[in-house]
Amino acid sequence: MNTAFILMAQYDGQAIIPLELVCRDYFTHLTPKMFERKVMSSQIKLPITRLEPSQKSAKGIHLTDLAVYLDQQRAAAVKEHNQLNGLKHVV
């Protein structure tokens, strides 16, 4: 399964997904401002893309970056699950 393709379908092919939508769908416990603060302090390792150099420009997450992040989170969860359950193989 390709996470990027799923995200393309979910977000109608948008390359940059607005922070509000990323928070709504994947970080429901955070407001967009809180999410941005966590990204800027490296608590969440996702690059924020600005569409213009202005501080007031629209901000979002590139679809590819979100796909990589989700895949990394899944890999970490699978590794932890396998360690807790004494499994040797990694999916």
BELTALIN-V80725 format. One record per backbone hydrogen bond with DSSP energy under -1.0 kcal/mol. NH is the residue of the N-H (numbers start at 1). CO is the residue of the C=O. E is the energy in kcal/mol with one decimal. If there is no record, write none. Layout:
nh: [NH | NH]
co: [CO | CO]
e: [E | E]
//
This chain:
nh: [6 | 7 | 8 | 9 | 10 | 11 | 12 | 13 | 14 | 17 | 19 | 22 | 23 | 24 | 25 | 26 | 30 | 35 | 36 | 37 | 38 | 39 | 40 | 41 | 42 | 43 | 44 | 46 | 49 | 51 | 57 | 60 | 61 | 63 | 66 | 67 | 68 | 69 | 70 | 71 | 72 | 73 | 74 | 75 | 76 | 77 | 78 | 79 | 80 | 81 | 82 | 83 | 84 | 85 | 87]
co: [2 | 3 | 4 | 5 | 6 | 7 | 9 | 8 | 11 | 61 | 59 | 18 | 19 | 20 | 21 | 22 | 27 | 31 | 32 | 33 | 34 | 35 | 36 | 37 | 39 | 38 | 38 | 44 | 60 | 58 | 54 | 49 | 17 | 15 | 62 | 63 | 64 | 65 | 66 | 67 | 68 | 69 | 70 | 71 | 72 | 73 | 74 | 75 | 76 | 77 | 78 | 79 | 80 | 81 | 82]
e: [-1.8 | -2.5 | -2.4 | -2.0 | -2.5 | -2.7 | -1.1 | -3.1 | -2.0 | -3.0 | -1.6 | -2.0 | -2.8 | -2.3 | -2.3 | -2.8 | -2.4 | -2.9 | -2.4 | -2.2 | -2.3 | -2.2 | -2.7 | -1.6 | -1.7 | -2.3 | -1.5 | -1.6 | -3.5 | -2.1 | -1.3 | -2.2 | -2.6 | -3.2 | -2.2 | -2.4 | -2.4 | -2.4 | -2.7 | -2.4 | -2.5 | -2.4 | -2.2 | -2.5 | -2.2 | -2.0 | -2.8 | -2.4 | -2.3 | -2.6 | -2.8 | -2.4 | -2.6 | -1.8 | -2.7]
//
